[in-house]
Amino acid sequence: MLQLINWEIESLIENCKLEIENYFFVPALSSLLFLYIIIIFSSIIHEYAHGWMAYQLGDPTAKMEGRLTLNPLAHIDPFGTVALPLILLLTSGVFIGYAKPVPFNPMNLRDPKRDTALVGAAGPSSNLFMALALGLIVRFFGKMGFMVALSPFLKFVVVINIWLALFNLIPLPPLDGSRILLGITPDSFGRWLFALERIGFASILIALMIAMVVLPSAVEFIFRLIVDQGFLF
């Protein structure tokens, strides 16, 4: 699934980068590479969750194609996961990239309409679960002993995973939100979604515009709700 990070969320991520850099005296380049690693790792978890859910619901496609694994090599696309995001991140501060989508066949699912929505929801849910689990660790243990040093890194992971989850929940193809919407709306609504999917990258641009307006405040709200603090405290 396409993962897109734009610096409209700059007030959160920049503060976290500064906290890491000030605490550990690491250069900005190192924090950018750390950001890259977080996004790629989180994207792999995201794609694995899609495949795992499809397998649980009766579709073995991902398993048969060797994609039901957390091995990064199974999910990395040389251009979309390595070349494109690194070049853009280091030159413009914008992350655009993708891991290879995990394949699934809706016809193998026990209830194709309902289960397609569940498969779509599995990816963002995995990101939200990681954000919640790590965020609660920071909330309750972040000021104890070695956790003081670890907390800036964990907060970075939390905010990125909230961002990835919310961005992918936007109900426009090819994002996961469109699969969820397809599973909970009348079949006639699917024709509208398929029409949007045919316009390709324009649909992503629309999703990006929505994300730039809505997501920064939403990500910050959820982050503070989980962690009960800002990045700098």
N, C-alpha and C positions, 0 to 999 in steps of 0.2 A: 504494500500500500504506500502511496505517495505520502511522505512526511515533509511538511513545510513549516519552517520556523522563520518568522519575520521579526525584525527588531521593533515592531509595535509593542512587544512585551519587554522592551529594553529596560524599563525602570526596575523590573524584577531581576532579569538575568544579569544585567550590568552590576547591580548591587551584589549579587551572589558572586560574580567573578571578582569584584573588588575585595569582597570578604576573603575569598580564597587567596587572592594574590597578596593581600596585606598580611594575612596570618602566616602564610608559608613563603612569602617573598618569591613567588613564581612569576615568570613573565607572562604577558597577555597571550602570547602564542600558545603557551602551555594550557591556559584555561580554555582557549578556543578548541584545541585538540581534545581536551577533556570533554567539552560540550559535544564534539563530534562522536566520541566514543559512547557517551550516554545515549545520544539519539540513535545510533546504530544498534546498540545493545537493546534498547527499549523497542525498537522496530522489529528486531528478531523475536523478542518475546511476544510482541503483538501478532506477528505472522504465525508463530507457532500456536498461539491460542486459537486462531481461526482453524487451523488444521486439526488441532486436538478436538475442538467442539464438533467439527464436521465428522470426525471419526467416531465420536461418541454417539452421534445421531445417525450413523449408518453408512457414511461415505468414506471409503478407504483410499480415495484418490491421492491425498497428500502422503499417506503412509507408503503407498505403492510407488510413488515417485521420489521417495527418499527425503521428503520435506517435513516429516513429523519428527523433527530433531531440533535441538538447540545449538547444533554445530553451526557456527556463523558461515562456514564455507558453503553450506547448502542454501543459504538465503541471499548471499551477496551477489549483486549485479556489478560487474567491473566498472561500468560507466555510472549507473545511478546510485551505487552505494559508495564508490571510492572516488572516482575522478571528479564528477560534477559537484558533489557536496563539498569536497575539500577545496577545490578551486574557488567556489563561490564564498565559502565561509572565510577563507583566508584573504580574499580580495575585496569582499563587499560586506561582510558581516551578516549575510543572509544564508540560511540553510535551505536548499531544495535538494531532495534526494529520495530514493526509494530502495527498499529491498524487493527481491523478486516476490510477487504475490503468490501466496500458497493456493494451489488449484483446488477446486472442489466441484463436484457435479451435483446440482440440486436434485436431479432425478434419482440419485441414490439415497436421498434423505427420506426418513420415514414419513414426514409431513413436509413436503418441499416448501410450501409457503411460510409456515411457522418457523421451520428449522433454518431457512435461509436468514430470517431475522436473527435467530439465535447465533448462527455462525458469524453474522455481521457484528453483533454486539460483543462477541467474545474478545476481539482485538482491543477495542477501547476499554473494556472491563479489565483486561489484564494490566493496562497502563494505570487505570484508576486504583486497582488493587495495590500495585507497587507504590504508588504515591501515598495511599492511605497507610500501608504498613510502615514505610520508611518515615513518613511524616509523624506518625504516632511515636516512633522511637525518638525522633528529635524532640517532640513535644514533652515527653516524660523523662527522657534520659539525656537530653542534649547538653546539659550543663554539668554533667557528672564526669570527672576524670578525663580519660582519653576521648570521650565523646565531644568535648569542647573543640578538639581539633578535627574530629570527623564530621561534625554537624554541618559545616558549610558545604561539604561535598554531597551529603545526603539531601540537603535542601535544594541543591542544584538538580539532583535526580528527581526530586518530588515535583518541582515546577515544570520541568521538561515533560514528565509523564502526564501531568494534568493537561498541559498544552496539547500533546499528541492525542490524548483521549478526546478532548473537546473538538479539536479540529476534525478528527475523523468521524465525529458524530454529526457534523453538518450534513443534512439530508440531500446532498447533491452527488450524482455519480462522478467519479468512481469511488467516492468515500463510503465508509461503512454505514453512515447514517442513511444512505439511500437504500441499502439492503434491509435495514431495520424498518424503514418506512414502507418498503415493498411488502414486508411480511405482516404489517398491521393495517393496511389500507385495502380498499376494494381492488379487485383485479384491474378494473378500468383505469385506476390511477397509475398502474405500471406502465401504460403506454406513454404517459407524460415523462416518466423517469427514463424510459428507453430513448425517447426523443432527445432528452438532455444529454444522455450518454453519447449519442451520435455526434454532438457538437464538440466532443473531445475536450481539448485544453481550455476552451472558453468556459466550460463548467467549473474547472479548477480556478480560473481567474475570478469567477463569481464567488466561489467559496472563499477565496483569499480576501476579497473585499469584505465579505461578511465577517471573516475572522478578524480583520484589522479593526473593525468597529466594535465587535462584541466581545472577543476573547480576552483582551488584556484585563479588563475589569473582572470578568468571570474567573479567569485563572487566579488573579490576586485574591479574590473573595474565597475561592475554594482552598487556596494555599493557607490563608490565614485561619480559615475554619478548621483545617486539619492540624496545623502546626501551632496555632495560637500565638504567632509572632511574625514579624516581618523578617526580611533577610538580614537587615542590620539592626542589632539590638544591644 
